[in-house]
Amino acid sequence: VSRELLDLVTEQADDEIVFPPERWAATFRSHAQLILHELGEYLGYSPPPLLERLIEDAQKIHQQRPILQETLATATQPRCES
């Protein structure tokens, strides 16, 4: 997407304007949310409501595999001596 958009910008800009790759990457990143929003609007895409997305994305993917923080907390707990 970035490269295609850079090609479009380059075509529209004056011939003497140069777009250094690092600067273009930073510019694209800073506008990525707006670009994706506008593209979604144009295509008629309606993402799920924010709370639904947060609930779904925040869950553990594999219920049997503990996350790093849980593993660390368990490993650093004092052990009972028998």
NORJOCOR-V589342 format. One record per helix or strand of 3 or more residues. SS is the DSSP state (a for helix, b for strand). FROM is the first residue (numbers start at 0). TO is the last residue. If there is no record, write none. Layout:
# NORJOCOR-V589342
[[SS	FROM	TO] [SS	FROM	TO]]
This chain:
# NORJOCOR-V589342
[[a	1	11] [a	20	42] [a	49	57] [a	67	74]]
